[in-house]
């Protein structure tokens, strides 16, 4: 029979209770996120027609009111949170006008959107940072 010292027992208990830094609950992805190029803010929240799914829309665009304005464009619909990611849906890239399979994860406080064809390993990831509020100008019209 093996005997555990109090310190070792405490370490085992803490290791069992601790979650990896990348593990985030399904609500972690909800909110406002600034794109890597700082040219758009995306908002992720439950979809209006499916409250258990997650939808993302562009709610601020540096080109608001101009010809390249993408305000209001839906850029994601992911059906459910599975393990560490929102999955089973699509992401839309307004730069090329195409929809891709998608996955969305929160890692170390940043949002990672992965767009791919076929399998997730064959894709590209964009990293976004959480913001507390939209920039003051320009303003997307509702």
Secondary structure, 3 states (H helix, E strand, C coil): CCCCCHHHHHHHHHHHHCCCCCCCCHHHHCEEEECCCCCEEEEEEEECCEEEEEEEEEEEECCCCCCCCCCCCEEEEEEEEECCEEEEEEEEECCCCEEEEEEEEEECCEEEEEEECCCCCCEEEEEEEECCCCCCCCCCCC
